[in-house]
Amino acid sequence: QTTTPAGTIQKERTKPVSQSINVKREGGYRIEAVLFEDEEIMDKKTVKIDGIGDLDPNIYDIGVRVQEMDFLVKNVTDFRVTIGVDVYLTNEGEFTSEDLSMLIKARESDAGLLADKIWTSTGTIESGTTVIRSCDIAVPDNYNYIVEVLIWKNDTIVERGEGVVQLNPKRVIAKDAQVISDNVRVEDFMPEEEAAEWDEYRARSAGMPKKTPGFTSALTLACVAIVIVVAAAMRSRRRDDND
């Protein structure tokens, strides 16, 4: 039995009122809708439903919901921040839930670059209870992130949720304002090994001499030598002609 407020209904108007109820998938049921006004019964209708056990179940409704997420900074080293993530999972289903795979990932909010991800599991959850599943993610400092939770059943995402981590909350953007993205250092989002290779490459590039337009010094000296030889040959030929 459930009760839902219908609100005010204008004269000669129709207003739909929806309400969900949970029943076992067996036998038949009589659904009775009763309209009250000031605790007085105004009207009621009854509908009988049979064959519920023959209905195909929704395999994608696992009953588990992502209710809340908490974040805790655990460590800061070399411009990277380790964040503890607590995911609150509630089993709203009738039975104990399956142990399902759960993907937690952090995405930079401006550029959408993936900063870190980790696989874990929901574990089994008793019906009508809430549990907390925890893990750690490591992300570059001074950026803002959307942390997503994706629960998988086989090859299908069956539940999702998200939270926000602001490591650089320097401005508030109005809903209808133009959004101007900050400069994002792409190398901050490389895996640590690739980031080290990138830094090494930049260091080598900084130490190289800059190329300038025109001839190099060696080529210039060679050209001058050729001009001198040609000039000497022309003078020698003129002397021979005069003789």
C-alpha positions in Angstrom: 0.0 0.0 0.0 1.3 3.4 -1.0 0.0 6.9 -0.9 0.7 9.7 -3.5 -0.5 13.3 -3.3 -2.6 14.3 -6.4 -2.5 18.0 -5.8 -5.1 20.4 -7.0 -7.2 19.3 -10.0 -9.1 22.0 -11.9 -12.7 21.4 -12.9 -13.3 19.2 -16.0 -9.5 18.6 -16.2 -7.6 15.4 -16.2 -4.4 15.0 -14.3 -2.3 11.8 -14.4 -0.8 10.6 -11.1 1.8 7.8 -11.1 2.9 5.4 -8.4 5.2 2.3 -8.5 4.6 -0.7 -6.3 6.7 -3.9 -6.0 5.0 -7.3 -6.0 6.3 -10.9 -6.3 6.4 -12.4 -9.8 3.7 -15.0 -9.1 -0.1 -15.4 -9.3 -2.4 -12.4 -9.9 -3.2 -9.2 -8.0 -6.1 -6.8 -7.6 -5.0 -3.2 -7.8 -7.3 -0.7 -6.1 -7.0 3.1 -6.5 -8.8 5.1 -3.9 -9.2 8.9 -4.1 -9.4 10.7 -0.8 -10.1 14.3 0.1 -9.7 15.4 3.7 -9.8 11.7 4.8 -13.1 11.2 3.0 -13.3 8.6 0.2 -14.4 10.4 -3.0 -14.0 7.6 -5.6 -12.2 4.3 -6.2 -11.5 1.9 -9.0 -10.2 -1.7 -9.1 -8.2 -3.5 -11.7 -7.3 -7.2 -11.7 -3.9 -8.3 -13.1 -3.0 -11.9 -13.9 0.0 -13.7 -15.4 2.7 -11.7 -13.7 4.9 -14.8 -13.5 4.9 -15.0 -17.3 6.5 -11.6 -17.8 10.1 -11.4 -18.9 12.3 -9.8 -16.2 14.4 -6.7 -16.9 17.9 -8.2 -16.8 19.4 -4.7 -16.8 17.7 -3.7 -13.5 20.1 -5.1 -10.9 18.4 -3.2 -8.0 21.7 -1.6 -7.0 21.9 2.2 -7.0 24.8 4.6 -6.6 23.5 6.8 -3.8 26.5 9.0 -2.9 30.2 9.5 -3.3 32.8 11.0 -0.9 36.3 12.1 -1.7 39.4 12.4 0.6 42.8 13.7 -0.3 45.3 11.0 1.0 48.7 12.2 -0.4 50.3 14.8 -2.7 53.6 14.0 -4.4 55.3 15.4 -7.5 52.2 17.4 -8.6 50.0 14.3 -8.3 47.2 13.8 -5.8 46.0 10.5 -4.4 42.3 10.7 -3.7 40.3 8.1 -1.7 36.9 7.4 -3.3 34.0 6.1 -1.2 31.0 4.8 -3.2 27.8 4.3 -1.4 25.8 1.4 -3.0 22.2 0.6 -2.0 20.4 -2.6 -3.0 16.8 -1.6 -3.6 15.9 -5.0 -5.0 14.1 -7.8 -3.3 17.1 -10.3 -3.2 20.8 -10.2 -2.4 22.6 -8.6 -5.4 25.3 -10.2 -7.5 29.0 -9.4 -7.2 29.4 -7.1 -10.2 32.4 -5.3 -11.8 32.7 -1.6 -11.1 34.8 0.9 -13.0 35.8 4.2 -11.3 37.5 6.8 -13.5 38.5 10.5 -13.2 38.1 12.8 -16.2 39.4 16.3 -16.4 36.4 18.6 -16.7 37.6 21.0 -19.3 39.4 18.9 -21.9 37.7 15.6 -21.0 41.1 13.8 -20.7 41.1 10.6 -18.6 43.4 11.0 -15.6 43.1 7.7 -13.9 40.8 4.6 -13.7 40.5 1.5 -11.6 38.5 -1.6 -11.6 36.9 -3.0 -8.4 33.7 -4.8 -7.6 30.4 -4.1 -5.8 30.5 -7.3 -3.8 27.2 -8.9 -2.8 24.7 -6.6 -1.1 21.8 -7.7 1.1 18.4 -6.5 0.1 17.5 -3.1 1.6 21.0 -2.3 2.8 23.7 0.2 1.9 27.4 -0.6 1.7 30.5 1.5 1.0 33.1 0.4 -1.5 36.5 2.3 -1.4 39.4 2.7 -3.8 42.2 5.2 -4.5 42.8 7.2 -7.7 45.9 9.4 -8.6 45.4 12.5 -10.7 47.5 15.6 -11.6 47.1 18.5 -9.2 45.5 21.9 -10.0 42.7 20.5 -12.2 39.0 19.8 -11.7 37.6 16.4 -12.3 34.4 14.5 -12.9 34.6 11.1 -11.2 32.4 8.5 -12.8 31.2 5.1 -11.4 30.1 2.5 -13.9 28.7 -0.9 -12.8 28.9 -3.6 -15.4 27.0 -6.9 -15.8 28.8 -9.0 -18.4 29.3 -6.6 -21.3 26.6 -4.1 -20.3 26.6 -1.0 -18.1 23.6 -1.4 -15.8 24.1 1.5 -13.3 26.2 4.7 -13.2 26.8 7.7 -11.0 29.2 10.6 -10.8 30.7 13.2 -8.5 32.9 16.3 -8.7 36.4 16.9 -7.4 37.7 20.5 -7.6 41.5 20.7 -7.1 41.4 24.1 -8.8 38.1 25.8 -7.7 39.2 29.3 -8.8 36.0 30.5 -10.5 32.3 30.0 -10.5 30.6 29.8 -13.9 27.0 31.0 -14.2 24.6 28.5 -15.9 24.1 30.8 -19.0 27.6 32.3 -19.2 30.2 31.5 -21.9 32.7 28.9 -20.7 36.3 29.7 -21.4 38.6 26.7 -21.1 41.9 27.0 -19.2 45.2 26.0 -20.8 45.5 22.2 -20.2 49.0 20.7 -20.0 48.4 17.5 -22.0 51.6 15.9 -20.6 50.1 16.0 -17.1 47.7 13.3 -18.2 50.2 10.9 -19.7 51.0 7.7 -17.8 54.1 8.2 -15.5 56.5 6.4 -17.8 55.4 8.3 -20.9 55.5 11.6 -19.0 59.1 10.9 -18.0 60.0 10.3 -21.6 58.3 13.5 -22.6 60.2 15.5 -20.1 63.5 14.0 -21.3 62.6 14.8 -24.9 61.8 18.4 -24.0 65.1 18.7 -22.1 67.1 17.4 -25.1 65.2 19.7 -27.4 66.0 22.7 -25.2 69.7 22.0 -25.4 69.9 21.8 -29.2 71.2 24.8 -31.1 68.5 26.7 -33.0 68.5 26.4 -36.7 68.8 29.8 -38.6 68.0 30.5 -42.3 70.8 30.7 -44.8 74.2 28.9 -45.2 76.0 27.3 -42.3 79.5 28.4 -41.4 81.2 25.5 -43.1 79.2 26.0 -46.3 80.0 29.7 -46.2 83.7 29.1 -46.0 83.6 26.6 -48.8 81.8 29.1 -51.0 84.4 31.8 -50.2 87.2 29.4 -51.1 85.7 28.6 -54.5 85.4 32.3 -55.3 89.1 32.9 -54.4 90.2 30.0 -56.6 88.1 31.2 -59.6 89.4 34.8 -59.2 93.0 33.6 -59.1 92.5 31.5 -62.3 91.0 34.5 -64.1 94.0 36.7 -63.2 96.4 34.0 -64.5 94.6 33.7 -67.8 94.7 37.5 -68.3 98.5 37.5 -67.8 98.9 34.8 -70.4 96.8 36.7 -72.9 98.8 39.9 -72.4 102.1 38.0 -72.9 
